[in-house]
Amino acid sequence: MFKLPSPIEVVENHPFSFQLLVKRDDLIHPQISGNKYRKLKYNLRQFPDSGKNGILTFGGVFSNHLHATAAACDHFNIPCAAIVRGEDHHPHPTLDYLRSRSMALHFVSREAYRNKDLHPQIQAIRALYPNYQILPEGGSNDLALAGCKEIVSEWMAQDCKPDYVTLAAGTGATSAGIIAGLRMHHLSSRALVFSVLKGDFIRHQINQFTGEILDDYYCTDEAALGGYATTTDEYLHFISGFEANTGIEVDPVYNGKVLYGLSLLEQRSFFKPSDKVLWIHTGGLQGKAGFIDKLKNINQTQQ
């Protein structure tokens, strides 16, 4: 049911001068894929012994985390609920899927969500689930970190020796796990982290997750394009062309920004032609639903 270890493929017909490999975590499971599987693995494994009655978590209306959590909880018969940033919509591909997996949804304003630890509305919802395990936004906690570390040992067992390993970051947990794994195994591979958020938030999060102030990785927001889920026509043309040439589907929120970020670095002669770059495909393809109209227009102009 779960495709593990996730395969590593050589990417053909890509636009870069270096060798690009991809670890296809997007193929782990149709619904519980990518880094969401890694983050949920140990959180769900410990649940039967936790004494809790269910799981309460957080996310936006197109959240990959909520999608994977709903699928996993449905599979393991764990009651689940979510506090959702934004308004309800009908129909809506992600929200409809969450409901189909019996996830209870509670919608709150963006203001309330930003202050989720103290806001009265959030506290009132949490009081409805007094014995539920609280899973942070993105599923990011120490157990998630342990799951993400395993990506490194997997590619080592697959005899992959990259010069760089690259991925996108929204909360920093997956990146922190990989960086911790590189240090644990004393590998010389350097992590290239592309934040989907503007500012230094991700670097601070990575340091918080690892418990260290690290400087042995590269972290940038230059591919964020103004912030989470923001795009430009140039960017969408870029990822649409990448998909057409390589046959690998990518989402605009996370993985597309990794590839776009690599193109920006290459323009500055960051890489040598001999460099081997391993891209961690973190899944999240269901999130493309929020870009259907934009992508349709881009594809029409390319025909």
N, C-alpha and C positions, 0 to 999 in steps of 0.2 A: 504494500500500500504506500509506504514511504520510500522514495528513491534515494537511498543512501549507500555509500557516500554520493553526494551530488557529482555529476560528471564534470570534467574539465575539458574544454574544447578549444582548438585553435580557431580564432576568428578569421575568416577569409574575406577578402575584398573590403577591408576597412580603410578609412582614409588616413591612417597614421603611418609614419616611417618605421616605427618600432614594431616588435612582435607583440600582438595582443592575444591573450588567452582569457577565457571566461569560465568561472566556476558557476555552474548552472543551478544555483540554489532555487531558482524559479521553477525548476522541474521536480522539486522534492515531493510536492503534493499539489493537486489541482486547486485546493482551497486554503491549505495551511502551508504556504510556500515561503521560500526565501528566508530572510532573517526572522520572520515571524515564527516559523517553526523552531528556529534556534532559541529564540527568547522564551517561547512557551514551554519548551521541552521539560525543563526541571521545575518550573512553576506548576505544571500539571502533574508531574511525577510525584511531587510531595503532597499534592492536594488530599488524597485519600487518608493520609495520616494527620492532617491539619486540624481535624475536628470542626471544620467550617462547613456551612450549608450550601455555599455557592461562591461565585466570583463576581465582584463589582469592579468595573474598569471605566476608562475614559477615552474619548476620541472625537474626531470630527465626522461630518456626514459622509465623507468618502474614505474613512479611515481603513487602511490595510490591517491595522492591529485589531480593530473591532471585527472586521470580516473574518480574520483567521481565528480569533478567540471564539466567536459565535460558532464557527465550524467545528473547532476542537471540543468545545463544551458540549455541543450537540452529539458529537461522536462518542464522548466519554460519559454522557448522561449527567453533566454537571449543570445545575441551574446557573444562569448568568444574567447580568443586567449591566447597562451602560449609561453613563452620563455623557450626553452628546452635545458638543458645541455647535450651536446654530439652530435652525428651524426645521421642523418636519416637512417632508415633501411627498407628494403622491402623484404619479408613481416616481420611484427613485431606485436605481439598480442596487446600490449598496444597502440602503435602509430596508428595502423589500427583502433582500437576502437575509439581513439580520433578523427580521421578524420571522422569516420562514424557518429559522433555526431556533426560534423561541427565546431570543434575547429580548429582555424587557428594556425599552428605551425611554430615557428621561431627557428632554431637551431643555437646554439652558442658554441664556444669552452669552455672548462672548465676554462681556464684562464679568459675569458670574464665574465663567469658566477660568478666566485669568486668575481669579482669586479663589481657586477651588478648595484650598485648605480652610478658608475662613468664611466664605460667603454663606449667609443663612439659607439660601435656596439649596445649595449643595449639601449643607449639613442636614437639611430636612430630608433630602433624598437618601443620603447615607443612613439616616435613622430608620428608613424602611427596610434596611438589610443589615441588622445588627450583628449577625454572625457570618457575614460574607468576607472572604479574603479580598483585600483591596489590591488590585493590580494597577500599577501606575500607567499613565499615558504611554503608549508605545510598548507596554509590557517591560519597561526598562527598570531592572533592579539587579541585585547581585546574582540571583539565579539565572537571569537572562545573560549576564556577563559570562557565566560558566558555560552556557550553551554556545555562545558565540566564540569562545576560545577554541572550541572543537573544530572550527573551520580551519584553523592553522594546522592542527595535527592531521586533519583529513588530507589537506593538499600535500603535506609531507609524505604521508603514506602512499599518495598517488605519484610520488617522485617528481613533484613540481617544484622548481627552484627559481622563483621570480626575483627580479631585481626590485620591482615595486608591486605592491598590492593596493588596489584602489577601490573605493566604495563611496556611496553617499551617506550623509548623516542628518538625521532629524532630531534625535535625542542624544546621540553619541554613544549609546550602549554597545551597539555592534562594533563600532570602530574601537572602543575601549577594549572590548573582548579580543579583537584581533591584535591590537597593539600589545596587550598583556600576553597573548599567546606568542607573539614574536619574541618578546623579552624572555618568556619562560623557556623557549626552545633555543635561545641565543642565536637567532637568525639575523642575517644581515639585510634581509628584505626591508624596504622602507615603505611605510604606509602613507598613501596619498588620500586624504579625506576631503571630500567636497561637501561643504555644508549647504543645505537647502534653505538656510536662514541667514539673514544678514547679521554681521557683527561677530564677536568673539564667543558667543554663547556656547557653541559646540566644543571649542577648546577647553573652556571652563568645565563643561560637563564631562569630557573625557578625563580630565585631571581628577575630578571628583569621583568618578567611577573607579579609576585605578588607584586612587589614594595617593597619587604622586604628581608632582609637577614635571611633566615630561617634555623634552624638546627633540626627541628622536623620530618625529613624524612630521609630515607636512599637512597643514590644515588651512583651507582657504574658503572664502565665501564668494570668490570671483565668478563662480558659475551659478550663483543663487538668483541672478537676474532680478534683484529687488526684493526677494523674499519667497516664502513658502508658496508653492503652487503658481508662482508667476511665470509667464512665458513671453516670448516675442515671436513674431513670424519667422525671423531668421533662425531662431532656435528650433522651432517646430519643423521648418524645412530641413534642418540639419539632422534631427533624429528620424524624420520620415525617410530621408535618403539613406541613413545608416541601416534602417530596417529593410529597405528595398534591396540594398546591396549585400547585406550579410545574412538575411533571413532570420535574424534574432529580434524578437519583439521587445521593446523597452517602454517604460512609462515615462511621462514628461516630468513627474514630480521628483523622482529620485534618480533612477538609472540613466535617464537621458542627460541629467546634469553632470553625471560622472563623465560621460563621453564628451559632452560639450566642454567640460573643464579640461579634459585631456587635450582637446584641440587648442584651447587657449594656451596651455603650457607648451605645446609643441611649437606654436607660433613664436615663443620666446626661446626656442632651442633648448628646452629643459631636458630632453631625452637624447640619448645616443641611438643610432640605428640598431645597435646590438642589444639594446635593453629589452628585457622580457617583462611585460606588464600583465599582472593577473587582476582582472576585474571581477569583483564579487557581485554577481547579479542577484540582488536582494528581492526579486519578485515584485509584488505590488501592481501587477498588471490590471487588476480589477479597478484600480484608481484611474485608469484611462477613461473610464465612463464620464468623468467630469470634463473631458476635453473633446468629446465626440464631434461637436459642431466645428470647433477650430481645426481639428485634424482632418475632417472631411473637406473643409475649404482648402487646406494646404495640399492635400492629395489631388484635388481637382485642378489646382493651378500647376501641378507638376506633370499632369498628363498631356 
